Amino acid sequence: MAAVISHGSSANSAPLEEVVLAVERRLRASDRLLLGLDEELEILAELQKFPLGRFLLRNQGLNGYWTSYIFRFEPGRPTSSPMEEWLLTRSLLSGARERFQRSREEIARSITDGAVLASVPCGVMDDLLRQDYGSAPGVRLVGVDLDTESLALAEEEARARGLGDRSEFIRADAWDLGINAEFDLLVSNGLNMYEPDGDRLIELYRNFARALRPGGRLLVSFLTPPPPPPWEAPQRAAEWERYGIAEEDLRRELALFGDIIQAKYLNFVSESDTRAQLERAGLTVESMNYSDGGVLPIVSAVKPD
């Protein structure tokens, strides 16, 4: 079975001390840092002080638990460190939380009695489990993931929310689901952001299309290419206002996720390319749902009858 591409696991993560030493050596050897060396080393030190920061350093991405942690965070709630508070409230992770809320609204459109809704990869499956199914007692929920830790957490969450008897969890590779015409809705949040190969994305969407019933809907979020940083292209600085992030925070964001962590999930695809990939996979694009600022899209695509 294929390996998880978004993160490591608690069983195989390198010791934090080794990771930190490797990052520090890389930063000291670099002649192109976004911030001064001392400031980036300070950020590196701060990341080691709280669990989310340590996970990001080890894994360069997020698993189901930490994705859920970010999406469930409510501004004003106490955090374990000033750096964690900054990450959750002033970095672009807050934009991802806003997009998650829009995705939940899109999902609600497909909640009908007897519908089969799937999340791939499901993580803790907040997208489906935190919905109101009072008017749809016959709905069935399916979570698919390669990460056994995420599947266990999702199953526990389903039971806690009284949805255990409606939920099924499958360990499978999203590129090899082996599921045909079973789902009325398939939600995929974030997996495509870890995959830079366009042909691989088309194959992923083909697998999703096979799993949908005729008339079924796919919801996928993706990252469009951002404008150049305002300090590199001042004439386009206003474009960053759409993201709701100040220039000082943007510098720290790019230094943290680029220079220090080297996040794996920063694969950008234009709307036109995403439309073309979905159409080549046999799906018809129905709508593009952007934030109020016109960023962080969610695409809805339908499998023809």
N, C-alpha and C positions, 0 to 999 in steps of 0.2 A: 504494500500500500504506500502511496506517496507520502512525503513528509509535510508537516505543517509549514507553510511558507511565511506566515505572518509573525511568528515568534518561536522561541524555544519552549521548553517545558521545565518544570521544577526539578525534573530528574536529570536533565542534561545541561543545565545552565552552568557556565564557567563560574568559578569563584569570583566574587565581586572584586577582590583585591587585584586579581589578574586583569580583569576588564578595565579597571580604573587606571592601572599602570600603563596598559596599552593605549588607552585614550590620551593619557597625559603625554606619553612619548610622541604620539602623533601630533598633538597640538603644539608641542615645543618644536617639532621639526617643520611645521607648516609656516610658510611665509605669506599666506592669504587667509587670515582669520577675519571674521566679520566684526569681532570686538577685540580689544587688547588681550594679550595672552593672560595677564593677571586676572582680568574679568572673566574670561572663559574658564580658567582654573577654579575661580571662586564658584561659578555655576556648577562645575563638575563636583566640587566639594559639597555644595548644597543638595545636589541630586542624591547623594549617598545617605541623606538624613531621613528619608521617608520612603515607604514601601513602593509607591508608584514610581518615584525617581529611580530607585534601585532596579525595578523591573525593566524600565525603559533602557537603562544602561546595559543590562545583560542581554536584552532581547531585540532592541531596535524596533520594536513594534508592540502591539497590544494583544492580549488574549481576551477571552470572553469575560472573565471576571473584571479586568481593569477597564474594558470598554463599558461594561455595565456601571462600574463605579463612576466613570466620567459622565455618562448619560443621566444617572440618577442624582448627581450632585445638585443641590439647591443653593444658589448664592446666599451668603449669610451664615451658612452652616460652618461650624469650626473645622479647621484643617490642621494637619499635623506639622506644618511648617510654612513660613512665608513663601517659599518657592512653590510648594504645592498649591497654595492659594492663588499665586500668580498663574500657574499652569491652568487651573480650573476656571479662572474668572477673566483673565486678560490675554491668554494665548488663543490661538485659533481652535483649540479644543472646545472652547465655548461655542464656536460656530458649528462644530460637529454636533454638539448637544442640541442646538437649535434645529439642525437638519433632521436629527432623530425625531424630534417632536413633529415636524412636517411629515415625516415618513409614517408615523403612527396615524396621522389624519388620513393619509392616502390609503393605508391598510384598512381603516374603518369602512371605506367604500365597498370593500369586498366581503364584509362580514354578513353572510346570509345563512339561514338555517340549512345545514347539510353541506356547506362548503368545506373544502379541504385546503388549508392554508399552510405554507411551508416557509421555513427560514433556512437559508444556506449561504454561508455557515451560520449556525444559529447562535454561537456563543452561549450566553445565559438565556437567550431568547426573550429579552425584554420587549422586542418589537411586537411579538404575538401574545405573550403571556400578560402584558399590561394593557389589555383591551377589555371592553365590556361585551360579554357574550350572552347577556340576559335574554335578548330576543332571538338568539340563535343556539338553542340547546343541542342541536345536532351537529355543530361545527366540529371538525377534527383538525388538530394541530400536529405538524410534523417538523421536527428539528433535525438537521443534518450537519455534522461537523466531524473533522478528523481528530480534534482535540478531546481526549477522553475526560480531562478535567472539566472542560466546558460542558460536555454532555451531562456529566454527573451533577453539576451545579444547575443546569437547566431542568433536569428531571426533578431535583429537589425543589426548585422554584415552582414548577408546575403543581406539585403536590401541595405546597404551601398555599397556593392561590386557588385550590380546589379544582384544578384543571388536569390532574393526573390521569383521570380516566378518559380524557379526550385527547391526550398527548402521546405521541410516539417519537422515539429518538433513535437515530440511525448513525452509526459511524461509517462514513463514506467520504471519498474524494469528490469534490464538486465537479471535477473534470471526468468523473466516471461514476455517475449516480446510478445508472442501471434502472432508472425509473421512467416509465412511459405513460403519458396521458393520465396522470393521477391528481395533479394539483389545479385548483382554481386560481390560486395566487401563490407566487413564489417571490420572496423578498431576499435580496442579497445586498448587504450593507458593508462595503469596504474591501471585500476580497479582491476585486479587480484593481484596486489601488496598489496592490503588491505585485502586480503582473505587468512588466513592461512590454511584452511581446504581443503585438496586435493580433497575430494569427491565433495565439493561445487564448486571447480574449474572445475571439469569434467562436472558437471551439467550446469555451465555457458557456457562452450564451446559447450555443446549439444544444448543449446538454440541458440547460434550463428549459429551452423550448420543447425538447422531447418530453420533459417531465410535466409540462402543462397540458391540460385538456384543451381541446379547441375552444377558443374564446377566452381562455385563461390569460391572466395578466402577470407580467414580470415587473417588479419595482427594483431599480438599481440606482445606487448613488455613485457618482464619479467625481474626479477632480479635474476641473478645467485648468489650462495653463494660466498661472497668475501673471500680472504685469511685472516688469523688472522692478527691483526695489527702488523706492523714490530717491535714494541717494545716488543711484546710478542713472536714473532717467527722470529728472525733476519735472519735465514736461508732462509726465504721466502719473505724477504723484496722486492726483485726485482719484485715480482708479482704485487706489487702496482704501479710500473712504468706504467703499462698498463692503469691505470686510470688517469694518468697525474696529480696527486695531491701530493704535497710535504708532508713529514711526519708531519711537524708543522701544516699544514692546515688540514690534516687527523685527528689529535688529536682534533682540534677545531671542525671539522665536527661531529665526533662521540660524543663529549661532548654536542654540541648544539642539534643535532637531537636525541641523546640517553638520556643523563643525564637530559637535561633541557626540551626539547619539548616532548620527548618520542613519536616520530612520529609513526603513525599507519601503514605506508605503507612499512615497511621494512620486508616483507615476501619474503624469498628467495626460489627459485626452480631451481634445476639443469636442464640442457638441456635435459638429458635423461628422467627425470620425466615429463618435459613439453611435450616432444614428446609422451610419453605414455599416458598422460592425453588427448591430442588432438586426438590420435588414438582411445582411448576408447570412445571419443565423436563422432566418425564417420568421422574424417577428416584425410587427408593424408598430412604429412609434406612435403613441397616442397623445402624450403630453410631456412637457418639461416643466418641472416645478422648481423654481429658483427662490432663494430667500428674498426678502424685501429689498435687499441691496443688489440683487441680481447675481448672486454667487451660490456655490455649493448646491448644484442641481440634483434633482431626483428625476429619473426618466421612467415613465410608464409605457410599457410595450405589450402588445397583445398578440397572441397566437391566432392566426386566421382560422375561422370555422372550416 
